Amino acid sequence: MRPTQHPSNNRVLGAPPGWNQGGELPCSALAITDATQGGMPCVVSFWRPDAAELALLNAGGLVALSIVGGTMPPASVFATNEETL
């Protein structure tokens, strides 16, 4: 999936300080939206699957969320359209 610009985006995250951009895992800028979910502040990024990923999902494939580091912070994954957050 590729990160996708959304009309609600109001900030851009860059690589963390000290990130090795020349290493095996470069970190690109990511447009995000500062939002609130369930009364908690959060940031939302939007991702669009390509045709092959859509075919895989429609065939019963899974969405995977990978977080760099040794733990998983609270996260949610959901489907939305262009008009809603």
PDB file of N, CA, C and O in Angstrom:
ATOM      1  N   MET A   1       0.851  -1.178   0.000  1.00  0.00           N
ATOM      2  CA  MET A   1       0.000   0.000   0.000  1.00  0.00           C
ATOM      3  C   MET A   1       0.886   1.226   0.000  1.00  0.00           C
ATOM      4  O   MET A   1       2.002   1.219   0.520  1.00  0.00           O
ATOM      5  N   ARG A   2       0.368   2.254  -0.585  1.00  0.00           N
ATOM      6  CA  ARG A   2       1.163   3.482  -0.624  1.00  0.00           C
ATOM      7  C   ARG A   2       0.469   4.575   0.193  1.00  0.00           C
ATOM      8  O   ARG A   2      -0.757   4.689   0.172  1.00  0.00           O
ATOM      9  N   PRO A   3       1.254   5.371   0.906  1.00  0.00           N
ATOM     10  CA  PRO A   3       0.642   6.475   1.644  1.00  0.00           C
ATOM     11  C   PRO A   3      -0.007   7.433   0.653  1.00  0.00           C
ATOM     12  O   PRO A   3       0.526   7.682  -0.427  1.00  0.00           O
ATOM     13  N   THR A   4      -1.166   7.966   1.035  1.00  0.00           N
ATOM     14  CA  THR A   4      -1.966   8.789   0.140  1.00  0.00           C
ATOM     15  C   THR A   4      -2.340  10.093   0.825  1.00  0.00           C
ATOM     16  O   THR A   4      -2.739  10.101   1.990  1.00  0.00           O
ATOM     17  N   GLN A   5      -2.210  11.185   0.101  1.00  0.00           N
ATOM     18  CA  GLN A   5      -2.613  12.493   0.616  1.00  0.00           C
ATOM     19  C   GLN A   5      -4.130  12.505   0.813  1.00  0.00           C
ATOM     20  O   GLN A   5      -4.869  11.999  -0.033  1.00  0.00           O
ATOM     21  N   HIS A   6      -4.594  13.076   1.919  1.00  0.00           N
ATOM     22  CA  HIS A   6      -6.018  13.203   2.227  1.00  0.00           C
ATOM     23  C   HIS A   6      -6.310  14.677   2.490  1.00  0.00           C
ATOM     24  O   HIS A   6      -5.456  15.383   3.026  1.00  0.00           O
ATOM     25  N   PRO A   7      -7.497  15.154   2.125  1.00  0.00           N
ATOM     26  CA  PRO A   7      -7.809  16.579   2.343  1.00  0.00           C
ATOM     27  C   PRO A   7      -7.664  17.035   3.795  1.00  0.00           C
ATOM     28  O   PRO A   7      -7.447  18.221   4.045  1.00  0.00           O
ATOM     29  N   SER A   8      -7.779  16.127   4.743  1.00  0.00           N
ATOM     30  CA  SER A   8      -7.678  16.512   6.150  1.00  0.00           C
ATOM     31  C   SER A   8      -6.240  16.598   6.658  1.00  0.00           C
ATOM     32  O   SER A   8      -6.018  17.064   7.776  1.00  0.00           O
ATOM     33  N   ASN A   9      -5.258  16.162   5.868  1.00  0.00           N
ATOM     34  CA  ASN A   9      -3.866  16.189   6.340  1.00  0.00           C
ATOM     35  C   ASN A   9      -3.464  17.594   6.743  1.00  0.00           C
ATOM     36  O   ASN A   9      -3.701  18.557   6.014  1.00  0.00           O
ATOM     37  N   ASN A  10      -2.841  17.700   7.937  1.00  0.00           N
ATOM     38  CA  ASN A  10      -2.438  19.015   8.426  1.00  0.00           C
ATOM     39  C   ASN A  10      -1.017  19.039   8.989  1.00  0.00           C
ATOM     40  O   ASN A  10      -0.592  20.017   9.604  1.00  0.00           O
ATOM     41  N   ARG A  11      -0.285  17.929   8.763  1.00  0.00           N
ATOM     42  CA  ARG A  11       1.092  17.880   9.255  1.00  0.00           C
ATOM     43  C   ARG A  11       1.832  16.792   8.497  1.00  0.00           C
ATOM     44  O   ARG A  11       1.216  15.887   7.934  1.00  0.00           O
ATOM     45  N   VAL A  12       3.148  16.885   8.485  1.00  0.00           N
ATOM     46  CA  VAL A  12       3.979  15.865   7.837  1.00  0.00           C
ATOM     47  C   VAL A  12       5.018  15.383   8.841  1.00  0.00           C
ATOM     48  O   VAL A  12       5.711  16.181   9.471  1.00  0.00           O
ATOM     49  N   LEU A  13       5.114  14.062   8.980  1.00  0.00           N
ATOM     50  CA  LEU A  13       6.131  13.457   9.832  1.00  0.00           C
ATOM     51  C   LEU A  13       7.330  13.069   8.972  1.00  0.00           C
ATOM     52  O   LEU A  13       7.171  12.551   7.867  1.00  0.00           O
ATOM     53  N   GLY A  14       8.514  13.321   9.481  1.00  0.00           N
ATOM     54  CA  GLY A  14       9.733  12.895   8.817  1.00  0.00           C
ATOM     55  C   GLY A  14      10.346  11.722   9.563  1.00  0.00           C
ATOM     56  O   GLY A  14       9.761  11.194  10.508  1.00  0.00           O
ATOM     57  N   ALA A  15      11.516  11.328   9.131  1.00  0.00           N
ATOM     58  CA  ALA A  15      12.224  10.238   9.808  1.00  0.00           C
ATOM     59  C   ALA A  15      12.582  10.661  11.228  1.00  0.00           C
ATOM     60  O   ALA A  15      12.850  11.838  11.468  1.00  0.00           O
ATOM     61  N   PRO A  16      12.590   9.722  12.171  1.00  0.00           N
ATOM     62  CA  PRO A  16      13.000  10.050  13.535  1.00  0.00           C
ATOM     63  C   PRO A  16      14.458  10.519  13.568  1.00  0.00           C
ATOM     64  O   PRO A  16      15.246  10.146  12.699  1.00  0.00           O
ATOM     65  N   PRO A  17      14.821  11.333  14.563  1.00  0.00           N
ATOM     66  CA  PRO A  17      16.210  11.774  14.682  1.00  0.00           C
ATOM     67  C   PRO A  17      17.151  10.575  14.746  1.00  0.00           C
ATOM     68  O   PRO A  17      16.889   9.608  15.461  1.00  0.00           O
ATOM     69  N   GLY A  18      18.236  10.646  14.000  1.00  0.00           N
ATOM     70  CA  GLY A  18      19.228   9.584  14.005  1.00  0.00           C
ATOM     71  C   GLY A  18      18.908   8.413  13.097  1.00  0.00           C
ATOM     72  O   GLY A  18      19.670   7.447  13.053  1.00  0.00           O
ATOM     73  N   TRP A  19      17.800   8.471  12.373  1.00  0.00           N
ATOM     74  CA  TRP A  19      17.407   7.376  11.487  1.00  0.00           C
ATOM     75  C   TRP A  19      18.424   7.234  10.356  1.00  0.00           C
ATOM     76  O   TRP A  19      18.825   8.230   9.754  1.00  0.00           O
ATOM     77  N   ASN A  20      18.833   6.027  10.072  1.00  0.00           N
ATOM     78  CA  ASN A  20      19.809   5.752   9.009  1.00  0.00           C
ATOM     79  C   ASN A  20      19.093   5.669   7.665  1.00  0.00           C
ATOM     80  O   ASN A  20      18.658   4.594   7.252  1.00  0.00           O
ATOM     81  N   GLN A  21      18.974   6.802   6.989  1.00  0.00           N
ATOM     82  CA  GLN A  21      18.285   6.837   5.700  1.00  0.00           C
ATOM     83  C   GLN A  21      19.010   6.018   4.632  1.00  0.00           C
ATOM     84  O   GLN A  21      18.391   5.594   3.657  1.00  0.00           O
ATOM     85  N   GLY A  22      20.294   5.796   4.802  1.00  0.00           N
ATOM     86  CA  GLY A  22      21.054   5.023   3.835  1.00  0.00           C
ATOM     87  C   GLY A  22      21.021   3.532   4.113  1.00  0.00           C
ATOM     88  O   GLY A  22      21.611   2.753   3.364  1.00  0.00           O
ATOM     89  N   GLY A  23      20.348   3.121   5.166  1.00  0.00           N
ATOM     90  CA  GLY A  23      20.304   1.712   5.550  1.00  0.00           C
ATOM     91  C   GLY A  23      19.275   0.927   4.753  1.00  0.00           C
ATOM     92  O   GLY A  23      18.800   1.372   3.708  1.00  0.00           O
ATOM     93  N   GLU A  24      18.946  -0.231   5.259  1.00  0.00           N
ATOM     94  CA  GLU A  24      18.009  -1.123   4.573  1.00  0.00           C
ATOM     95  C   GLU A  24      16.562  -0.658   4.642  1.00  0.00           C
ATOM     96  O   GLU A  24      15.732  -1.111   3.853  1.00  0.00           O
ATOM     97  N   LEU A  25      16.244   0.241   5.573  1.00  0.00           N
ATOM     98  CA  LEU A  25      14.859   0.661   5.766  1.00  0.00           C
ATOM     99  C   LEU A  25      14.766   2.185   5.748  1.00  0.00           C
ATOM    100  O   LEU A  25      14.711   2.807   6.809  1.00  0.00           O
ATOM    101  N   PRO A  26      14.746   2.805   4.544  1.00  0.00           N
ATOM    102  CA  PRO A  26      14.601   4.266   4.500  1.00  0.00           C
ATOM    103  C   PRO A  26      13.221   4.684   5.011  1.00  0.00           C
ATOM    104  O   PRO A  26      12.262   3.916   4.930  1.00  0.00           O
ATOM    105  N   CYS A  27      13.132   5.887   5.527  1.00  0.00           N
ATOM    106  CA  CYS A  27      11.885   6.391   6.100  1.00  0.00           C
ATOM    107  C   CYS A  27      11.481   7.650   5.342  1.00  0.00           C
ATOM    108  O   CYS A  27      12.150   8.678   5.446  1.00  0.00           O
ATOM    109  N   SER A  28      10.400   7.578   4.586  1.00  0.00           N
ATOM    110  CA  SER A  28       9.913   8.713   3.803  1.00  0.00           C
ATOM    111  C   SER A  28       9.029   9.619   4.660  1.00  0.00           C
ATOM    112  O   SER A  28       8.562   9.221   5.727  1.00  0.00           O
ATOM    113  N   ALA A  29       8.808  10.834   4.179  1.00  0.00           N
ATOM    114  CA  ALA A  29       7.877  11.745   4.843  1.00  0.00           C
ATOM    115  C   ALA A  29       6.473  11.162   4.749  1.00  0.00           C
ATOM    116  O   ALA A  29       6.127  10.529   3.751  1.00  0.00           O
ATOM    117  N   LEU A  30       5.664  11.372   5.782  1.00  0.00           N
ATOM    118  CA  LEU A  30       4.318  10.833   5.824  1.00  0.00           C
ATOM    119  C   LEU A  30       3.338  11.936   6.214  1.00  0.00           C
ATOM    120  O   LEU A  30       3.422  12.487   7.312  1.00  0.00           O
ATOM    121  N   ALA A  31       2.415  12.255   5.319  1.00  0.00           N
ATOM    122  CA  ALA A  31       1.362  13.228   5.618  1.00  0.00           C
ATOM    123  C   ALA A  31       0.382  12.602   6.604  1.00  0.00           C
ATOM    124  O   ALA A  31      -0.045  11.461   6.428  1.00  0.00           O
ATOM    125  N   ILE A  32       0.027  13.359   7.643  1.00  0.00           N
ATOM    126  CA  ILE A  32      -0.883  12.858   8.671  1.00  0.00           C
ATOM    127  C   ILE A  32      -1.949  13.898   8.995  1.00  0.00           C
ATOM    128  O   ILE A  32      -1.854  15.065   8.615  1.00  0.00           O
ATOM    129  N   THR A  33      -2.959  13.433   9.704  1.00  0.00           N
ATOM    130  CA  THR A  33      -4.018  14.297  10.217  1.00  0.00           C
ATOM    131  C   THR A  33      -4.056  14.167  11.727  1.00  0.00           C
ATOM    132  O   THR A  33      -4.186  13.061  12.251  1.00  0.00           O
ATOM    133  N   ASP A  34      -3.945  15.277  12.430  1.00  0.00           N
ATOM    134  CA  ASP A  34      -4.151  15.269  13.876  1.00  0.00           C
ATOM    135  C   ASP A  34      -5.655  15.163  14.105  1.00  0.00           C
ATOM    136  O   ASP A  34      -6.424  15.952  13.556  1.00  0.00           O
ATOM    137  N   ALA A  35      -6.073  14.203  14.905  1.00  0.00           N
ATOM    138  CA  ALA A  35      -7.500  13.943  15.108  1.00  0.00           C
ATOM    139  C   ALA A  35      -7.735  13.482  16.538  1.00  0.00           C
ATOM    140  O   ALA A  35      -6.808  13.408  17.345  1.00  0.00           O
ATOM    141  N   THR A  36      -8.980  13.179  16.834  1.00  0.00           N
ATOM    142  CA  THR A  36      -9.382  12.618  18.122  1.00  0.00           C
ATOM    143  C   THR A  36     -10.255  11.403  17.846  1.00  0.00           C
ATOM    144  O   THR A  36     -11.173  11.467  17.029  1.00  0.00           O
ATOM    145  N   GLN A  37      -9.972  10.299  18.522  1.00  0.00           N
ATOM    146  CA  GLN A  37     -10.795   9.100  18.422  1.00  0.00           C
ATOM    147  C   GLN A  37     -11.104   8.626  19.835  1.00  0.00           C
ATOM    148  O   GLN A  37     -10.193   8.393  20.630  1.00  0.00           O
ATOM    149  N   GLY A  38     -12.374   8.485  20.144  1.00  0.00           N
ATOM    150  CA  GLY A  38     -12.771   8.055  21.484  1.00  0.00           C
ATOM    151  C   GLY A  38     -12.277   8.986  22.573  1.00  0.00           C
ATOM    152  O   GLY A  38     -11.994   8.548  23.688  1.00  0.00           O
ATOM    153  N   GLY A  39     -12.169  10.277  22.255  1.00  0.00           N
ATOM    154  CA  GLY A  39     -11.708  11.252  23.226  1.00  0.00           C
ATOM    155  C   GLY A  39     -10.202  11.302  23.405  1.00  0.00           C
ATOM    156  O   GLY A  39      -9.697  12.064  24.229  1.00  0.00           O
ATOM    157  N   MET A  40      -9.483  10.494  22.638  1.00  0.00           N
ATOM    158  CA  MET A  40      -8.023  10.443  22.745  1.00  0.00           C
ATOM    159  C   MET A  40      -7.382  11.087  21.522  1.00  0.00           C
ATOM    160  O   MET A  40      -7.832  10.854  20.401  1.00  0.00           O
ATOM    161  N   PRO A  41      -6.323  11.907  21.719  1.00  0.00           N
ATOM    162  CA  PRO A  41      -5.634  12.476  20.555  1.00  0.00           C
ATOM    163  C   PRO A  41      -4.951  11.358  19.770  1.00  0.00           C
ATOM    164  O   PRO A  41      -4.434  10.403  20.349  1.00  0.00           O
ATOM    165  N   CYS A  42      -4.956  11.491  18.459  1.00  0.00           N
ATOM    166  CA  CYS A  42      -4.306  10.497  17.613  1.00  0.00           C
ATOM    167  C   CYS A  42      -3.837  11.159  16.322  1.00  0.00           C
ATOM    168  O   CYS A  42      -4.207  12.296  16.026  1.00  0.00           O
ATOM    169  N   VAL A  43      -3.045  10.459  15.580  1.00  0.00           N
ATOM    170  CA  VAL A  43      -2.663  10.873  14.240  1.00  0.00           C
ATOM    171  C   VAL A  43      -3.130   9.792  13.281  1.00  0.00           C
ATOM    172  O   VAL A  43      -3.074   8.604  13.595  1.00  0.00           O
ATOM    173  N   VAL A  44      -3.596  10.214  12.099  1.00  0.00           N
ATOM    174  CA  VAL A  44      -4.132   9.294  11.110  1.00  0.00           C
ATOM    175  C   VAL A  44      -3.366   9.483   9.810  1.00  0.00           C
ATOM    176  O   VAL A  44      -3.181  10.612   9.355  1.00  0.00           O
ATOM    177  N   SER A  45      -2.921   8.389   9.214  1.00  0.00           N
ATOM    178  CA  SER A  45      -2.356   8.423   7.869  1.00  0.00           C
ATOM    179  C   SER A  45      -3.264   7.581   6.974  1.00  0.00           C
ATOM    180  O   SER A  45      -3.958   6.685   7.456  1.00  0.00           O
ATOM    181  N   PHE A  46      -3.260   7.861   5.701  1.00  0.00           N
ATOM    182  CA  PHE A  46      -4.144   7.198   4.761  1.00  0.00           C
ATOM    183  C   PHE A  46      -3.315   6.414   3.745  1.00  0.00           C
ATOM    184  O   PHE A  46      -2.301   6.901   3.246  1.00  0.00           O
ATOM    185  N   TRP A  47      -3.761   5.203   3.449  1.00  0.00           N
ATOM    186  CA  TRP A  47      -3.023   4.284   2.588  1.00  0.00           C
ATOM    187  C   TRP A  47      -3.964   3.724   1.542  1.00  0.00           C
ATOM    188  O   TRP A  47      -5.104   3.373   1.845  1.00  0.00           O
ATOM    189  N   ARG A  48      -3.481   3.638   0.292  1.00  0.00           N
ATOM    190  CA  ARG A  48      -4.310   3.122  -0.790  1.00  0.00           C
ATOM    191  C   ARG A  48      -3.689   1.837  -1.332  1.00  0.00           C
ATOM    192  O   ARG A  48      -2.537   1.844  -1.766  1.00  0.00           O
ATOM    193  N   PRO A  49      -4.449   0.719  -1.310  1.00  0.00           N
ATOM    194  CA  PRO A  49      -3.930  -0.520  -1.873  1.00  0.00           C
ATOM    195  C   PRO A  49      -3.901  -0.453  -3.401  1.00  0.00           C
ATOM    196  O   PRO A  49      -4.746   0.195  -4.019  1.00  0.00           O
ATOM    197  N   ASP A  50      -2.925  -1.124  -3.994  1.00  0.00           N
ATOM    198  CA  ASP A  50      -2.888  -1.210  -5.455  1.00  0.00           C
ATOM    199  C   ASP A  50      -3.769  -2.381  -5.903  1.00  0.00           C
ATOM    200  O   ASP A  50      -4.346  -3.078  -5.069  1.00  0.00           O
ATOM    201  N   ALA A  51      -3.871  -2.595  -7.202  1.00  0.00           N
ATOM    202  CA  ALA A  51      -4.763  -3.624  -7.741  1.00  0.00           C
ATOM    203  C   ALA A  51      -4.408  -5.016  -7.220  1.00  0.00           C
ATOM    204  O   ALA A  51      -5.300  -5.798  -6.890  1.00  0.00           O
ATOM    205  N   ALA A  52      -3.126  -5.330  -7.144  1.00  0.00           N
ATOM    206  CA  ALA A  52      -2.709  -6.654  -6.664  1.00  0.00           C
ATOM    207  C   ALA A  52      -3.077  -6.832  -5.187  1.00  0.00           C
ATOM    208  O   ALA A  52      -3.507  -7.913  -4.784  1.00  0.00           O
ATOM    209  N   GLU A  53      -2.913  -5.786  -4.384  1.00  0.00           N
ATOM    210  CA  GLU A  53      -3.268  -5.869  -2.969  1.00  0.00           C
ATOM    211  C   GLU A  53      -4.782  -5.994  -2.792  1.00  0.00           C
ATOM    212  O   GLU A  53      -5.250  -6.738  -1.931  1.00  0.00           O
ATOM    213  N   LEU A  54      -5.549  -5.259  -3.613  1.00  0.00           N
ATOM    214  CA  LEU A  54      -7.003  -5.383  -3.544  1.00  0.00           C
ATOM    215  C   LEU A  54      -7.443  -6.798  -3.893  1.00  0.00           C
ATOM    216  O   LEU A  54      -8.328  -7.354  -3.242  1.00  0.00           O
ATOM    217  N   ALA A  55      -6.829  -7.384  -4.918  1.00  0.00           N
ATOM    218  CA  ALA A  55      -7.163  -8.757  -5.297  1.00  0.00           C
ATOM    219  C   ALA A  55      -6.851  -9.715  -4.152  1.00  0.00           C
ATOM    220  O   ALA A  55      -7.637 -10.616  -3.860  1.00  0.00           O
ATOM    221  N   LEU A  56      -5.711  -9.521  -3.510  1.00  0.00           N
ATOM    222  CA  LEU A  56      -5.333 -10.366  -2.374  1.00  0.00           C
ATOM    223  C   LEU A  56      -6.327 -10.216  -1.226  1.00  0.00           C
ATOM    224  O   LEU A  56      -6.737 -11.211  -0.629  1.00  0.00           O
ATOM    225  N   LEU A  57      -6.716  -8.988  -0.914  1.00  0.00           N
ATOM    226  CA  LEU A  57      -7.688  -8.755   0.157  1.00  0.00           C
ATOM    227  C   LEU A  57      -9.050  -9.349  -0.193  1.00  0.00           C
ATOM    228  O   LEU A  57      -9.700  -9.960   0.655  1.00  0.00           O
ATOM    229  N   ASN A  58      -9.478  -9.170  -1.434  1.00  0.00           N
ATOM    230  CA  ASN A  58     -10.769  -9.720  -1.854  1.00  0.00           C
ATOM    231  C   ASN A  58     -10.775 -11.239  -1.840  1.00  0.00           C
ATOM    232  O   ASN A  58     -11.837 -11.854  -1.745  1.00  0.00           O
ATOM    233  N   ALA A  59      -9.607 -11.846  -1.933  1.00  0.00           N
ATOM    234  CA  ALA A  59      -9.499 -13.304  -1.885  1.00  0.00           C
ATOM    235  C   ALA A  59      -9.336 -13.815  -0.448  1.00  0.00           C
ATOM    236  O   ALA A  59      -9.071 -14.998  -0.234  1.00  0.00           O
ATOM    237  N   GLY A  60      -9.495 -12.922   0.532  1.00  0.00           N
ATOM    238  CA  GLY A  60      -9.403 -13.334   1.930  1.00  0.00           C
ATOM    239  C   GLY A  60      -8.078 -13.030   2.585  1.00  0.00           C
ATOM    240  O   GLY A  60      -7.832 -13.473   3.708  1.00  0.00           O
ATOM    241  N   GLY A  61      -7.197 -12.272   1.902  1.00  0.00           N
ATOM    242  CA  GLY A  61      -5.915 -11.895   2.484  1.00  0.00           C
ATOM    243  C   GLY A  61      -6.097 -10.982   3.686  1.00  0.00           C
ATOM    244  O   GLY A  61      -7.207 -10.541   3.985  1.00  0.00           O
ATOM    245  N   LEU A  62      -5.016 -10.710   4.356  1.00  0.00           N
ATOM    246  CA  LEU A  62      -5.036  -9.918   5.585  1.00  0.00           C
ATOM    247  C   LEU A  62      -4.327  -8.585   5.393  1.00  0.00           C
ATOM    248  O   LEU A  62      -3.491  -8.443   4.501  1.00  0.00           O
ATOM    249  N   VAL A  63      -4.660  -7.618   6.224  1.00  0.00           N
ATOM    250  CA  VAL A  63      -3.919  -6.365   6.320  1.00  0.00           C
ATOM    251  C   VAL A  63      -2.947  -6.530   7.476  1.00  0.00           C
ATOM    252  O   VAL A  63      -3.354  -6.912   8.573  1.00  0.00           O
ATOM    253  N   ALA A  64      -1.664  -6.247   7.251  1.00  0.00           N
ATOM    254  CA  ALA A  64      -0.644  -6.342   8.296  1.00  0.00           C
ATOM    255  C   ALA A  64      -0.209  -4.931   8.686  1.00  0.00           C
ATOM    256  O   ALA A  64      -0.056  -4.062   7.827  1.00  0.00           O
ATOM    257  N   LEU A  65      -0.015  -4.712   9.967  1.00  0.00           N
ATOM    258  CA  LEU A  65       0.494  -3.445  10.493  1.00  0.00           C
ATOM    259  C   LEU A  65       1.829  -3.735  11.151  1.00  0.00           C
ATOM    260  O   LEU A  65       1.897  -4.491  12.119  1.00  0.00           O
ATOM    261  N   SER A  66       2.897  -3.135  10.627  1.00  0.00           N
ATOM    262  CA  SER A  66       4.241  -3.349  11.163  1.00  0.00           C
ATOM    263  C   SER A  66       4.716  -2.061  11.825  1.00  0.00           C
ATOM    264  O   SER A  66       4.683  -0.994  11.212  1.00  0.00           O
ATOM    265  N   ILE A  67       5.152  -2.159  13.067  1.00  0.00           N
ATOM    266  CA  ILE A  67       5.658  -1.022  13.833  1.00  0.00           C
ATOM    267  C   ILE A  67       7.134  -1.258  14.107  1.00  0.00           C
ATOM    268  O   ILE A  67       7.515  -2.335  14.567  1.00  0.00           O
ATOM    269  N   VAL A  68       7.968  -0.264  13.828  1.00  0.00           N
ATOM    270  CA  VAL A  68       9.392  -0.389  14.117  1.00  0.00           C
ATOM    271  C   VAL A  68       9.586  -0.273  15.622  1.00  0.00           C
ATOM    272  O   VAL A  68       9.095   0.670  16.243  1.00  0.00           O
ATOM    273  N   GLY A  69      10.289  -1.213  16.199  1.00  0.00           N
ATOM    274  CA  GLY A  69      10.538  -1.204  17.640  1.00  0.00           C
ATOM    275  C   GLY A  69      10.132  -2.520  18.259  1.00  0.00           C
ATOM    276  O   GLY A  69       9.771  -3.461  17.553  1.00  0.00           O
ATOM    277  N   GLY A  70      10.191  -2.591  19.581  1.00  0.00           N
ATOM    278  CA  GLY A  70       9.968  -3.834  20.285  1.00  0.00           C
ATOM    279  C   GLY A  70       8.600  -4.001  20.904  1.00  0.00           C
ATOM    280  O   GLY A  70       8.368  -4.976  21.620  1.00  0.00           O
ATOM    281  N   THR A  71       7.674  -3.068  20.649  1.00  0.00           N
ATOM    282  CA  THR A  71       6.338  -3.176  21.220  1.00  0.00           C
ATOM    283  C   THR A  71       5.332  -2.595  20.239  1.00  0.00           C
ATOM    284  O   THR A  71       5.710  -1.955  19.258  1.00  0.00           O
ATOM    285  N   MET A  72       4.072  -2.815  20.502  1.00  0.00           N
ATOM    286  CA  MET A  72       3.013  -2.296  19.634  1.00  0.00           C
ATOM    287  C   MET A  72       2.239  -1.230  20.402  1.00  0.00           C
ATOM    288  O   MET A  72       1.564  -1.545  21.382  1.00  0.00           O
ATOM    289  N   PRO A  73       2.327   0.032  19.967  1.00  0.00           N
ATOM    290  CA  PRO A  73       1.521   1.063  20.628  1.00  0.00           C
ATOM    291  C   PRO A  73       0.048   0.858  20.273  1.00  0.00           C
ATOM    292  O   PRO A  73      -0.260   0.148  19.315  1.00  0.00           O
ATOM    293  N   PRO A  74      -0.857   1.463  21.022  1.00  0.00           N
ATOM    294  CA  PRO A  74      -2.261   1.361  20.648  1.00  0.00           C
ATOM    295  C   PRO A  74      -2.445   1.854  19.204  1.00  0.00           C
ATOM    296  O   PRO A  74      -1.976   2.936  18.850  1.00  0.00           O
ATOM    297  N   ALA A  75      -3.118   1.065  18.390  1.00  0.00           N
ATOM    298  CA  ALA A  75      -3.306   1.402  16.977  1.00  0.00           C
ATOM    299  C   ALA A  75      -4.656   0.895  16.521  1.00  0.00           C
ATOM    300  O   ALA A  75      -5.233   0.001  17.139  1.00  0.00           O
ATOM    301  N   SER A  76      -5.163   1.465  15.437  1.00  0.00           N
ATOM    302  CA  SER A  76      -6.369   0.948  14.807  1.00  0.00           C
ATOM    303  C   SER A  76      -6.173   0.999  13.304  1.00  0.00           C
ATOM    304  O   SER A  76      -5.461   1.858  12.784  1.00  0.00           O
ATOM    305  N   VAL A  77      -6.808   0.078  12.619  1.00  0.00           N
ATOM    306  CA  VAL A  77      -6.787   0.029  11.161  1.00  0.00           C
ATOM    307  C   VAL A  77      -8.241  -0.051  10.722  1.00  0.00           C
ATOM    308  O   VAL A  77      -8.996  -0.880  11.230  1.00  0.00           O
ATOM    309  N   PHE A  78      -8.644   0.809   9.778  1.00  0.00           N
ATOM    310  CA  PHE A  78     -10.034   0.814   9.349  1.00  0.00           C
ATOM    311  C   PHE A  78     -10.144   1.302   7.920  1.00  0.00           C
ATOM    312  O   PHE A  78      -9.211   1.909   7.396  1.00  0.00           O
ATOM    313  N   ALA A  79     -11.264   1.045   7.292  1.00  0.00           N
ATOM    314  CA  ALA A  79     -11.530   1.539   5.935  1.00  0.00           C
ATOM    315  C   ALA A  79     -12.328   2.827   6.024  1.00  0.00           C
ATOM    316  O   ALA A  79     -13.155   3.003   6.919  1.00  0.00           O
ATOM    317  N   THR A  80     -12.072   3.718   5.091  1.00  0.00           N
ATOM    318  CA  THR A  80     -12.792   5.002   5.040  1.00  0.00           C
ATOM    319  C   THR A  80     -12.860   5.457   3.592  1.00  0.00           C
ATOM    320  O   THR A  80     -12.232   4.855   2.721  1.00  0.00           O
ATOM    321  N   ASN A  81     -13.613   6.507   3.331  1.00  0.00           N
ATOM    322  CA  ASN A  81     -13.637   7.084   1.991  1.00  0.00           C
ATOM    323  C   ASN A  81     -12.958   8.446   2.022  1.00  0.00           C
ATOM    324  O   ASN A  81     -12.486   8.889   3.068  1.00  0.00           O
ATOM    325  N   GLU A  82     -12.912   9.089   0.897  1.00  0.00           N
ATOM    326  CA  GLU A  82     -12.210  10.373   0.791  1.00  0.00           C
ATOM    327  C   GLU A  82     -12.858  11.474   1.635  1.00  0.00           C
ATOM    328  O   GLU A  82     -12.174  12.414   2.039  1.00  0.00           O
ATOM    329  N   GLU A  83     -14.162  11.376   1.906  1.00  0.00           N
ATOM    330  CA  GLU A  83     -14.875  12.478   2.568  1.00  0.00           C
ATOM    331  C   GLU A  83     -14.826  12.396   4.091  1.00  0.00           C
ATOM    332  O   GLU A  83     -14.983  13.410   4.771  1.00  0.00           O
ATOM    333  N   THR A  84     -14.611  11.194   4.631  1.00  0.00           N
ATOM    334  CA  THR A  84     -14.704  11.063   6.092  1.00  0.00           C
ATOM    335  C   THR A  84     -13.353  10.683   6.680  1.00  0.00           C
ATOM    336  O   THR A  84     -12.455  10.211   5.983  1.00  0.00           O
ATOM    337  N   LEU A  85     -13.244  10.900   7.958  1.00  0.00           N
ATOM    338  CA  LEU A  85     -12.024  10.534   8.690  1.00  0.00           C
ATOM    339  C   LEU A  85     -12.313   9.398   9.611  1.00  0.00           C
ATOM    340  O   LEU A  85     -11.419   8.936  10.320  1.00  0.00           O
TER     341      LEU A  85
END
